[in-house]
């Protein structure tokens, strides 16, 4: 696993891990009779090892763990097959964009971990509920009038609290991190577990990390999204404390890659696998509107939720990203226990 460093600023680092879950609730989708495969089946799962996670932090270089090229190509084929089977497409209607396809309901459990050290931020139910509201608001196009709702609905199933200093300060994929998730994880493959805590890392301050949907089967109980408590609204991580980390990491949970995927040369290869996000060589810092780091058409998508810009800059999922999220969910999560 490669974690990067970025000078003088906090960044998202996509920590790629493998997911898991127990059995409880379900997502509601409507699929056409023409679908010719069983949701949840995948060839790529056999070639993915239980590795790292997708994250956000501070450091000297905007590096990130990349999805192996062979896995990215296989996932791209599987997602395209699923999109075709479920007739998932993207389009622009007037000033707003939308992704067609079935509506998806995702049950959500929020697990708030509390530390015991002086300075460890402690939040209560209102702050956790606000984070959930911001997640829904972002996916529904609330931050951008040109973005239509994604068709993904989040249903809050519960908020629980645990006092455990080891868990609070654990690093991604450490023994304490794995223990926490194995103890607290709820639901099936289509259930989103969000862990709110501090995050220790020798690579800088991480704002959050997630696992991709095609990794779920390898280690189901480790699936989910982890959010640094100081990245929540009003937290101490200036520029990244408006609450958008949970949206970014949930994008990874649904199968989105960074808009600069392929760094340090995000201009080449298949990039993030989405046709309507312009190629981007390197992550954005701050909000450099109009920046253009690749020769391909379009300026860098610095306002995209899957870039590394400030929370105040991020406000968009494209129709192609919405379509990819739906197709990836149906391929790797729906009806997977």
RONU-578340 format. One line per 3 residues: number of its first residue (from 0); their letters; for each residue x, y, z of N, C-alpha, C, O. Coordinates in steps of 0.2 Angstrom, whole numbers. Layout:
! residues N
NUM = A = X Y Z X Y Z X Y Z X Y Z ~ ...
***
This chain:
! residues 337
0 = XXX = 4 -6 0 0 0 0 4 6 0 9 7 4 ~ 3 11 -4 7 17 -5 3 23 -2 -3 24 -5 ~ 5 26 3 2 33 5 6 38 3 13 38 3
3 = XXX = 3 44 2 7 49 -1 7 55 4 4 55 9 ~ 11 60 2 12 66 6 11 72 2 13 72 -4 ~ 8 77 5 7 83 2 9 89 6 6 90 12
6 = XXX = 12 94 3 15 99 7 9 104 9 5 106 5 ~ 9 106 15 5 112 18 -2 111 17 -6 116 18 ~ -5 105 15 -12 104 15 -14 97 16 -10 93 16
9 = XXX = -21 97 18 -24 90 19 -26 88 13 -29 91 9 ~ -26 81 12 -28 78 5 -32 72 6 -31 69 12 ~ -35 70 1 -39 63 2 -34 58 -1 -31 59 -6
12 = XXX = -33 53 2 -29 47 0 -33 41 -1 -36 39 4 ~ -35 38 -7 -39 33 -8 -36 27 -5 -32 24 -8 ~ -38 24 1 -35 18 4 -39 13 2 -45 13 3
15 = XXX = -37 8 -2 -41 3 -5 -41 -3 -1 -36 -7 -1 ~ -46 -5 1 -47 -12 5 -52 -16 3 -56 -15 -2 ~ -53 -22 6 -58 -27 4 -63 -27 9 -62 -26 15
18 = XXX = -69 -28 7 -75 -27 11 -78 -33 14 -76 -39 12 ~ -83 -32 19 -87 -38 22 -93 -35 25 -94 -29 26 ~ -97 -40 27 -103 -39 31 -107 -45 34 -106 -50 31
21 = XXX = -111 -44 39 -116 -49 41 -122 -48 38 -123 -44 33 ~ -127 -51 40 -134 -51 36 -139 -47 40 -140 -49 46 ~ -142 -42 38 -148 -39 41 -153 -36 36 -157 -40 34
24 = XXX = -152 -30 34 -157 -27 30 -155 -27 22 -151 -31 20 ~ -159 -24 18 -158 -24 11 -159 -18 7 -162 -13 10 ~ -157 -18 1 -157 -12 -3 -163 -14 -8 -164 -19 -10
27 = XXX = -167 -9 -10 -172 -10 -15 -170 -7 -21 -169 -1 -22 ~ -170 -12 -26 -169 -10 -33 -174 -13 -38 -177 -19 -36 ~ -175 -10 -43 -180 -14 -48 -175 -15 -54 -172 -11 -57
30 = XXX = -175 -21 -56 -171 -23 -62 -175 -26 -67 -180 -30 -66 ~ -173 -25 -74 -177 -27 -79 -176 -35 -80 -171 -37 -78 ~ -181 -38 -83 -180 -45 -84 -175 -47 -89 -172 -53 -89
33 = XXX = -172 -42 -93 -167 -43 -98 -160 -44 -95 -156 -46 -98 ~ -159 -43 -88 -153 -44 -85 -151 -51 -85 -155 -55 -83 ~ -145 -53 -88 -143 -59 -89 -138 -62 -85 -135 -67 -86
36 = XXX = -136 -59 -79 -131 -61 -74 -134 -61 -67 -139 -57 -66 ~ -131 -64 -63 -134 -64 -56 -130 -58 -52 -124 -59 -52 ~ -133 -53 -50 -130 -48 -46 -125 -51 -41 -127 -55 -37
39 = XXX = -119 -48 -40 -115 -50 -35 -109 -54 -38 -104 -56 -34 ~ -110 -57 -44 -105 -61 -47 -99 -57 -50 -101 -52 -53 ~ -93 -59 -49 -88 -56 -52 -82 -60 -53 -80 -64 -49
42 = XXX = -79 -59 -59 -72 -63 -60 -66 -60 -57 -62 -63 -55 ~ -67 -53 -56 -61 -49 -53 -59 -51 -46 -54 -50 -44 ~ -64 -53 -42 -63 -54 -35 -58 -59 -34 -54 -58 -29
45 = XXX = -57 -64 -38 -52 -69 -37 -45 -66 -38 -40 -69 -35 ~ -44 -60 -41 -37 -58 -42 -36 -52 -38 -31 -49 -39 ~ -40 -51 -33 -39 -45 -29 -37 -47 -22 -40 -52 -19
48 = XXX = -31 -45 -19 -29 -47 -13 -32 -42 -7 -33 -36 -9 ~ -32 -45 -1 -35 -40 4 -29 -36 6 -24 -38 9 ~ -29 -29 4 -24 -25 4 -25 -19 9 -26 -19 15
51 = XXX = -26 -13 6 -26 -7 9 -33 -4 9 -38 -7 10 ~ -33 3 8 -40 7 9 -39 13 4 -34 14 1 ~ -44 17 4 -44 24 0 -45 30 4 -50 30 8
54 = XXX = -40 34 5 -40 39 10 -39 46 9 -38 48 3 ~ -38 51 14 -37 58 13 -33 61 19 -34 59 25 ~ -28 65 18 -23 67 23 -19 72 22 -20 76 17
57 = XXX = -14 74 26 -9 79 25 -2 76 24 -1 71 26 ~ 2 80 20 9 77 18 12 81 13 10 87 12 ~ 18 78 10 22 82 6 20 81 -2 22 85 -6
60 = XXX = 18 75 -3 16 73 -10 9 70 -11 7 67 -7 ~ 6 72 -16 -1 70 -17 -1 63 -20 -4 62 -26 ~ 2 58 -17 2 51 -19 -4 48 -17 -7 50 -12
63 = XXX = -5 42 -20 -11 38 -18 -10 31 -20 -7 30 -25 ~ -13 26 -17 -12 19 -20 -17 19 -26 -22 21 -26 ~ -14 16 -31 -18 15 -37 -21 8 -38 -18 3 -35
66 = XXX = -27 8 -41 -30 1 -43 -25 -2 -48 -24 1 -53 ~ -23 -8 -47 -19 -11 -52 -22 -11 -59 -28 -12 -59 ~ -18 -10 -64 -21 -9 -71 -26 -15 -73 -31 -14 -76
69 = XXX = -23 -21 -71 -27 -27 -74 -34 -27 -70 -39 -29 -73 ~ -34 -26 -64 -40 -25 -60 -45 -20 -62 -51 -21 -63 ~ -42 -14 -64 -46 -8 -66 -49 -10 -73 -55 -9 -74
72 = XXX = -46 -14 -77 -48 -16 -84 -54 -21 -83 -59 -20 -86 ~ -53 -26 -79 -58 -31 -77 -64 -28 -74 -70 -29 -76 ~ -63 -23 -69 -69 -20 -66 -73 -16 -71 -79 -16 -71
75 = XXX = -69 -12 -76 -72 -8 -81 -77 -12 -85 -82 -10 -87 ~ -74 -18 -87 -79 -23 -91 -85 -25 -87 -90 -25 -90 ~ -84 -27 -81 -90 -29 -77 -95 -24 -76 -101 -25 -76
78 = XXX = -92 -18 -74 -97 -12 -73 -101 -11 -80 -107 -9 -79 ~ -97 -11 -85 -101 -9 -92 -106 -15 -93 -111 -13 -96 ~ -104 -21 -92 -109 -26 -93 -115 -25 -89 -121 -26 -91
81 = XXX = -114 -23 -83 -120 -22 -78 -124 -16 -80 -130 -16 -80 ~ -121 -11 -82 -124 -5 -84 -129 -7 -90 -135 -4 -91 ~ -126 -11 -95 -130 -13 -100 -136 -17 -98 -142 -16 -101
84 = XXX = -135 -22 -94 -140 -26 -92 -146 -23 -88 -152 -24 -89 ~ -144 -18 -84 -149 -14 -81 -151 -7 -84 -155 -3 -81 ~ -149 -6 -90 -151 0 -94 -149 6 -90 -153 11 -90
87 = XXX = -143 6 -87 -141 12 -84 -137 17 -89 -132 14 -92 ~ -139 23 -89 -136 27 -94 -136 34 -90 -139 35 -85 ~ -132 39 -94 -132 46 -91 -134 51 -96 -133 49 -102
90 = XXX = -137 56 -94 -139 61 -99 -139 68 -96 -139 69 -90 ~ -139 73 -100 -140 80 -98 -147 83 -100 -148 82 -106 ~ -151 85 -96 -158 88 -97 -158 95 -95 -158 96 -89
93 = XXX = -158 100 -100 -157 107 -98 -151 108 -94 -146 107 -96 ~ -152 112 -88 -146 114 -84 -144 108 -79 -139 109 -76 ~ -148 103 -79 -147 98 -74 -145 91 -77 -147 90 -83
96 = XXX = -141 87 -73 -139 81 -76 -142 75 -72 -143 76 -66 ~ -142 69 -75 -145 64 -71 -142 57 -74 -140 57 -80 ~ -143 52 -70 -141 45 -72 -147 41 -72 -150 40 -66
99 = XXX = -149 38 -77 -155 34 -77 -153 27 -74 -148 26 -73 ~ -159 23 -73 -157 17 -70 -161 16 -63 -165 21 -61 ~ -161 10 -60 -165 9 -54 -163 13 -48 -157 15 -48
102 = XXX = -168 15 -44 -167 19 -38 -164 14 -33 -166 8 -33 ~ -159 16 -29 -156 12 -24 -156 14 -17 -155 20 -16 ~ -158 10 -13 -159 12 -6 -154 9 -2 -153 3 -2
105 = XXX = -150 12 2 -144 10 6 -145 11 13 -145 17 15 ~ -146 6 17 -146 6 25 -139 8 27 -134 6 25 ~ -139 13 32 -133 16 35 -133 15 42 -138 17 46
108 = XXX = -127 12 45 -126 12 52 -120 17 53 -115 16 50 ~ -120 21 58 -115 26 60 -112 24 67 -116 23 72 ~ -105 22 67 -102 20 73 -97 26 75 -92 27 72
111 = XXX = -99 29 81 -94 34 83 -90 32 89 -92 29 94 ~ -83 32 88 -78 30 93 -76 36 96 -74 41 93 ~ -75 35 103 -72 40 107 -66 38 110 -65 33 113
114 = XXX = -61 43 110 -54 42 113 -54 45 120 -59 47 123 ~ -49 44 124 -48 46 131 -43 52 132 -42 54 137 ~ -39 54 127 -34 58 127 -37 66 127 -42 67 124
117 = XXX = -33 70 130 -35 77 130 -34 79 123 -29 78 120 ~ -39 83 120 -39 85 113 -42 81 109 -44 83 103 ~ -44 74 111 -48 70 106 -55 73 105 -59 74 110
120 = XXX = -57 75 99 -64 78 99 -69 73 100 -69 67 98 ~ -74 75 104 -80 71 106 -86 74 103 -87 80 103 ~ -90 70 99 -96 72 96 -102 68 99 -101 62 101
123 = XXX = -108 70 98 -114 67 100 -118 65 95 -116 66 89 ~ -124 63 96 -129 61 91 -130 67 86 -131 65 80 ~ -131 73 88 -133 78 83 -128 79 78 -129 80 72
126 = XXX = -121 79 80 -116 79 75 -116 74 70 -114 74 64 ~ -117 68 73 -117 62 68 -123 62 63 -122 60 58 ~ -129 64 66 -134 65 62 -133 70 56 -136 70 51
129 = XXX = -130 76 58 -128 81 53 -124 78 48 -125 80 42 ~ -119 74 50 -114 71 45 -119 67 40 -118 67 34 ~ -123 63 42 -128 59 38 -132 64 33 -133 62 28
132 = XXX = -134 69 36 -138 74 32 -134 77 26 -137 78 21 ~ -128 78 28 -123 81 23 -122 76 17 -121 77 11 ~ -121 69 19 -120 64 14 -126 64 10 -125 64 3
135 = XXX = -132 64 12 -138 64 8 -139 70 4 -140 70 -2 ~ -137 76 7 -138 82 3 -133 82 -3 -135 84 -8 ~ -127 80 -2 -122 80 -8 -124 75 -13 -123 77 -19
138 = XXX = -126 69 -11 -128 64 -16 -135 66 -20 -136 64 -25 ~ -139 71 -17 -145 73 -20 -144 79 -24 -149 82 -26 ~ -138 82 -25 -137 87 -29 -138 94 -25 -139 99 -28
141 = XXX = -138 94 -18 -140 100 -15 -134 105 -15 -136 111 -14 ~ -128 103 -16 -123 108 -17 -122 111 -24 -118 116 -24 ~ -125 108 -29 -124 111 -35 -131 111 -39 -134 105 -40
144 = XXX = -134 116 -41 -140 116 -44 -140 113 -51 -146 111 -54 ~ -134 112 -54 -134 109 -60 -134 101 -60 -134 98 -65 ~ -133 99 -54 -133 91 -53 -139 89 -50 -142 91 -45
147 = XXX = -142 84 -54 -148 81 -52 -147 76 -47 -141 73 -46 ~ -152 74 -43 -151 69 -38 -148 62 -41 -150 61 -47 ~ -144 59 -37 -141 53 -40 -146 47 -41 -144 42 -44
150 = XXX = -151 47 -37 -155 41 -37 -153 36 -32 -156 30 -32 ~ -149 38 -28 -146 34 -22 -149 37 -16 -148 43 -14 ~ -153 33 -12 -156 35 -6 -153 32 0 -152 26 0
153 = XXX = -151 36 5 -148 33 11 -153 33 17 -156 38 18 ~ -153 27 20 -158 26 26 -155 25 32 -152 20 33 ~ -155 30 37 -152 29 43 -155 23 47 -161 24 49
156 = XXX = -151 18 49 -153 13 53 -151 13 61 -154 10 65 ~ -146 17 62 -144 18 69 -137 21 70 -133 22 65 ~ -136 24 75 -130 28 78 -128 25 84 -132 25 89
159 = XXX = -122 22 85 -120 19 91 -113 23 93 -110 25 89 ~ -112 22 100 -106 25 102 -102 20 106 -105 16 110 ~ -95 20 105 -91 16 109 -85 20 111 -82 24 108
162 = XXX = -83 19 118 -77 22 120 -71 17 120 -71 12 124 ~ -66 18 116 -61 14 115 -55 17 112 -55 19 106 ~ -50 19 116 -45 23 114 -40 20 109 -38 23 104
165 = XXX = -39 13 109 -36 10 104 -39 10 97 -36 12 92 ~ -45 10 97 -49 10 91 -49 17 88 -48 19 82 ~ -50 22 93 -50 29 91 -44 31 87 -44 35 82
168 = XXX = -38 29 90 -31 31 87 -28 26 82 -23 27 80 ~ -32 21 80 -30 16 76 -28 19 69 -31 23 66 ~ -23 16 65 -21 17 59 -25 12 54 -27 7 56
171 = XXX = -26 14 48 -30 10 43 -27 3 42 -21 2 41 ~ -31 -2 43 -29 -9 42 -25 -11 47 -22 -17 47 ~ -24 -8 53 -20 -10 59 -24 -15 62 -30 -16 61
174 = XXX = -21 -19 67 -25 -24 71 -31 -21 74 -36 -24 75 ~ -30 -15 77 -36 -12 81 -41 -10 76 -47 -10 78 ~ -39 -7 70 -44 -5 65 -48 -11 63 -54 -11 63
177 = XXX = -45 -17 62 -49 -23 60 -53 -25 66 -59 -28 64 ~ -51 -25 72 -55 -27 77 -61 -23 78 -66 -26 79 ~ -60 -17 77 -66 -12 78 -71 -14 73 -77 -14 75
180 = XXX = -69 -15 67 -74 -16 61 -77 -23 62 -83 -24 61 ~ -73 -28 64 -76 -35 65 -81 -35 71 -86 -38 71 ~ -80 -30 76 -85 -30 81 -91 -26 80 -96 -28 82
183 = XXX = -91 -21 76 -96 -16 75 -100 -17 69 -106 -14 68 ~ -97 -20 63 -100 -20 57 -107 -23 57 -108 -28 60 ~ -112 -19 54 -119 -22 53 -121 -22 46 -118 -19 42
186 = XXX = -125 -27 44 -128 -27 38 -125 -31 33 -120 -35 34 ~ -128 -32 27 -125 -36 21 -121 -31 17 -119 -26 18 ~ -120 -34 11 -115 -31 6 -118 -24 4 -114 -20 2
189 = XXX = -124 -23 4 -127 -16 2 -128 -11 8 -131 -6 7 ~ -126 -13 14 -126 -9 19 -120 -5 20 -114 -7 20 ~ -121 2 21 -115 6 22 -114 7 30 -118 10 33
192 = XXX = -108 5 32 -106 7 39 -101 12 39 -96 12 35 ~ -102 17 43 -98 23 43 -95 24 50 -98 24 55 ~ -88 24 51 -84 24 57 -82 31 58 -78 33 54
195 = XXX = -83 34 63 -81 41 65 -76 41 70 -78 39 76 ~ -70 43 69 -65 42 74 -59 47 73 -59 50 67 ~ -54 47 77 -47 50 75 -44 44 70 -46 39 70
198 = XXX = -39 46 67 -35 42 62 -27 43 63 -25 49 62 ~ -24 38 65 -17 38 66 -13 36 59 -15 31 56 ~ -8 40 57 -4 38 52 3 41 52 3 47 54
201 = XXX = 8 37 50 14 40 49 15 44 43 21 47 42 ~ 10 44 39 11 48 32 7 55 32 6 58 27 ~ 5 57 38 1 63 38 -5 62 41 -7 57 43
204 = XXX = -9 68 41 -16 67 44 -21 65 39 -22 68 33 ~ -24 59 40 -29 56 35 -36 59 37 -37 59 43 ~ -39 61 32 -46 63 33 -51 57 33 -57 58 36
207 = XXX = -50 52 29 -55 47 29 -52 41 24 -47 42 21 ~ -55 35 25 -53 30 20 -59 25 19 -64 25 23 ~ -58 21 14 -64 17 12 -62 11 8 -56 10 7
210 = XXX = -66 7 7 -65 0 3 -69 1 -3 -75 3 -3 ~ -67 -2 -9 -71 -3 -15 -76 -9 -15 -74 -13 -11 ~ -81 -8 -19 -86 -13 -19 -84 -20 -21 -86 -25 -19
213 = XXX = -79 -20 -26 -77 -26 -29 -72 -30 -24 -70 -36 -26 ~ -70 -27 -19 -66 -30 -14 -70 -33 -8 -68 -36 -4 ~ -77 -32 -8 -81 -34 -3 -81 -41 -1 -80 -43 5
216 = XXX = -81 -46 -6 -81 -53 -4 -75 -56 -1 -75 -60 3 ~ -69 -53 -2 -63 -55 1 -63 -55 9 -60 -59 12 ~ -66 -50 11 -66 -49 19 -71 -44 21 -71 -38 22
219 = XXX = -77 -47 21 -83 -44 22 -84 -39 28 -87 -34 27 ~ -81 -41 34 -82 -38 40 -78 -31 40 -79 -27 44 ~ -73 -30 35 -69 -24 35 -72 -19 30 -69 -14 29
222 = XXX = -78 -20 27 -81 -16 22 -83 -9 26 -85 -10 32 ~ -83 -4 23 -86 2 26 -82 8 24 -77 8 21 ~ -84 14 27 -80 20 26 -78 23 33 -82 22 38
225 = XXX = -72 25 34 -70 28 40 -69 36 39 -66 38 34 ~ -71 40 44 -71 47 43 -67 50 49 -69 49 55 ~ -62 54 48 -59 58 54 -64 63 57 -67 67 53
228 = XXX = -65 62 63 -70 66 67 -68 74 66 -73 78 66 ~ -62 76 65 -60 83 64 -61 85 57 -60 91 55 ~ -64 81 52 -66 83 46 -73 84 45 -76 87 40
231 = XXX = -77 83 51 -84 84 51 -85 92 51 -80 96 53 ~ -91 94 50 -92 101 50 -90 104 57 -92 102 62 ~ -86 110 56 -84 113 62 -78 110 65 -75 112 71
234 = XXX = -75 105 62 -69 101 65 -62 106 64 -63 111 62 ~ -57 103 66 -51 107 66 -46 107 60 -41 110 60 ~ -48 103 55 -44 103 49 -47 108 44 -51 107 40
237 = XXX = -44 114 44 -46 120 40 -45 118 33 -40 115 30 ~ -51 120 29 -51 119 22 -55 112 21 -58 111 15 ~ -54 108 25 -57 101 25 -62 99 31 -63 94 33
240 = XXX = -65 105 33 -70 104 39 -77 106 38 -80 108 42 ~ -79 105 31 -86 107 30 -90 100 29 -96 101 28 ~ -87 95 30 -91 88 30 -91 84 24 -95 80 23
243 = XXX = -87 86 19 -87 83 12 -83 76 12 -84 73 7 ~ -79 75 17 -75 69 17 -80 63 16 -78 58 13 ~ -85 63 20 -90 57 20 -92 56 13 -94 50 11
246 = XXX = -93 61 9 -96 61 2 -91 58 -2 -92 53 -6 ~ -85 60 -2 -79 58 -6 -78 50 -4 -77 46 -9 ~ -77 48 2 -76 41 4 -82 37 2 -81 31 0
249 = XXX = -88 39 2 -94 35 0 -94 34 -7 -96 29 -10 ~ -91 39 -11 -90 38 -18 -85 32 -20 -87 28 -24 ~ -80 31 -16 -76 26 -16 -79 19 -15 -79 14 -18
252 = XXX = -83 19 -10 -87 14 -7 -92 11 -13 -93 5 -14 ~ -94 16 -17 -99 14 -23 -95 13 -29 -97 11 -34 ~ -88 13 -29 -84 11 -35 -81 17 -39 -78 15 -44
255 = XXX = -81 23 -36 -78 28 -40 -70 29 -38 -68 27 -32 ~ -66 30 -43 -59 32 -42 -58 39 -42 -63 43 -43 ~ -52 41 -40 -50 48 -40 -51 51 -48 -49 47 -52
258 = XXX = -52 57 -48 -52 60 -55 -45 60 -58 -45 61 -64 ~ -40 60 -54 -33 60 -57 -30 53 -56 -24 52 -56 ~ -34 47 -56 -32 41 -56 -27 39 -61 -28 41 -67
261 = XXX = -21 36 -59 -15 36 -64 -10 40 -62 -4 40 -65 ~ -11 45 -57 -6 49 -54 1 45 -53 1 39 -51 ~ 7 48 -56 8 55 -57 7 57 -65 8 62 -67
264 = XXX = 3 52 -68 2 54 -75 -6 52 -76 -7 47 -80 ~ -10 56 -73 -17 54 -74 -20 56 -81 -26 55 -82 ~ -16 59 -85 -18 60 -92 -19 54 -97 -22 54 -102
267 = XXX = -15 49 -95 -15 43 -99 -19 37 -96 -21 37 -90 ~ -20 31 -100 -23 26 -97 -31 27 -97 -33 31 -100 ~ -34 23 -93 -42 23 -93 -44 28 -87 -50 30 -87
270 = XXX = -39 31 -84 -41 36 -79 -46 33 -74 -45 28 -71 ~ -51 37 -72 -56 35 -67 -61 30 -70 -66 28 -67 ~ -61 29 -77 -66 25 -80 -72 28 -82 -77 25 -83
273 = XXX = -73 35 -81 -79 38 -82 -78 43 -88 -73 47 -88 ~ -82 43 -93 -81 47 -99 -82 54 -98 -79 58 -102 ~ -86 57 -94 -88 64 -93 -84 67 -88 -86 73 -86
276 = XXX = -79 64 -85 -74 68 -80 -68 69 -84 -64 64 -86 ~ -66 75 -86 -60 77 -90 -54 74 -87 -53 74 -80 ~ -49 72 -91 -43 69 -88 -39 74 -84 -39 80 -85
279 = XXX = -36 72 -79 -32 76 -74 -26 73 -72 -26 67 -70 ~ -20 77 -73 -14 74 -71 -12 73 -64 -10 68 -62 ~ -14 78 -60 -12 78 -53 -18 80 -49 -23 84 -52
282 = XXX = -18 79 -42 -24 81 -38 -24 89 -38 -19 92 -38 ~ -30 91 -37 -31 99 -36 -30 100 -28 -31 96 -24 ~ -27 106 -27 -26 109 -20 -30 115 -20 -29 120 -24
285 = XXX = -34 116 -15 -38 122 -14 -43 122 -19 -47 117 -19 ~ -44 127 -23 -49 127 -28 -47 131 -35 -49 136 -36 ~ -42 128 -38 -39 131 -44 -44 130 -50 -43 127 -55
288 = XXX = -50 134 -50 -54 134 -56 -51 136 -62 -47 140 -63 ~ -52 132 -68 -49 133 -74 -43 130 -75 -40 131 -81 ~ -40 126 -70 -34 123 -71 -34 118 -77 -40 114 -77
291 = XXX = -29 117 -81 -29 111 -86 -23 108 -86 -18 111 -89 ~ -22 102 -84 -16 98 -83 -15 93 -89 -10 90 -89 ~ -20 92 -93 -19 87 -98 -21 90 -105 -25 95 -105
294 = XXX = -18 87 -110 -20 90 -117 -27 88 -119 -29 91 -124 ~ -30 83 -116 -37 81 -118 -42 87 -117 -40 91 -113 ~ -48 86 -120 -53 91 -120 -55 92 -113 -56 87 -109
297 = XXX = -57 98 -111 -60 100 -104 -54 102 -99 -49 99 -99 ~ -56 106 -95 -52 108 -89 -53 103 -84 -57 99 -84 ~ -48 103 -79 -48 99 -73 -55 99 -69 -57 104 -68
300 = XXX = -57 93 -67 -64 93 -64 -62 95 -56 -64 90 -52 ~ -60 101 -55 -58 102 -48 -64 103 -43 -63 103 -37 ~ -70 104 -46 -76 104 -41 -79 97 -40 -84 97 -37
303 = XXX = -76 92 -43 -79 85 -42 -77 83 -35 -72 84 -32 ~ -82 79 -32 -81 76 -26 -76 71 -25 -73 70 -20 ~ -73 69 -31 -68 64 -31 -61 67 -33 -56 63 -34
306 = XXX = -60 73 -33 -54 76 -33 -52 78 -26 -55 75 -21 ~ -46 82 -25 -44 83 -18 -45 90 -16 -41 93 -12 ~ -49 94 -19 -50 101 -18 -53 102 -11 -55 98 -7
309 = XXX = -53 109 -9 -56 111 -2 -63 109 -2 -66 108 -8 ~ -66 107 4 -73 106 4 -77 111 1 -83 110 -2 ~ -75 118 1 -79 123 -1 -79 123 -9 -83 126 -12
312 = XXX = -75 119 -12 -74 119 -19 -78 113 -22 -81 113 -28 ~ -79 107 -18 -82 101 -21 -89 102 -20 -92 104 -15 ~ -93 100 -26 -100 100 -26 -103 95 -31 -109 96 -32
315 = XXX = -99 91 -35 -102 88 -40 -100 80 -41 -95 78 -40 ~ -105 76 -43 -104 70 -46 -107 71 -53 -113 73 -54 ~ -103 68 -58 -106 69 -65 -111 63 -66 -111 59 -63
318 = XXX = -115 64 -72 -120 59 -74 -116 52 -75 -118 47 -73 ~ -110 52 -78 -106 46 -79 -104 43 -72 -104 37 -71 ~ -102 47 -67 -101 44 -61 -107 41 -57 -106 36 -54
321 = XXX = -112 45 -58 -119 42 -55 -120 35 -58 -122 31 -55 ~ -119 35 -65 -121 28 -68 -116 23 -66 -118 17 -65 ~ -110 25 -65 -105 20 -63 -106 17 -56 -106 12 -54
324 = XXX = -108 22 -51 -110 20 -44 -116 15 -44 -115 10 -40 ~ -121 17 -48 -126 12 -48 -124 5 -51 -126 0 -48 ~ -121 5 -56 -119 -1 -59 -114 -5 -55 -115 -11 -54
327 = XXX = -110 -2 -52 -105 -5 -47 -109 -8 -41 -107 -14 -39 ~ -113 -4 -38 -117 -7 -33 -121 -13 -35 -121 -18 -31 ~ -124 -13 -40 -128 -19 -43 -124 -25 -44 -126 -30 -43
330 = XXX = -118 -23 -47 -113 -29 -48 -110 -32 -42 -110 -38 -42 ~ -108 -28 -37 -104 -31 -32 -107 -31 -25 -105 -34 -21 ~ -113 -27 -24 -116 -27 -18 -123 -29 -17 -125 -32 -12
333 = XXX = -127 -28 -22 -134 -30 -22 -135 -38 -21 -132 -42 -25 ~ -138 -40 -16 -140 -47 -15 -133 -51 -13 -133 -57 -14 ~ -128 -47 -11 -122 -51 -9 -122 -51 -1 -122 -45 2
336 = X = -121 -57 2 -122 -57 9 -115 -58 12 -115 -59 18
***
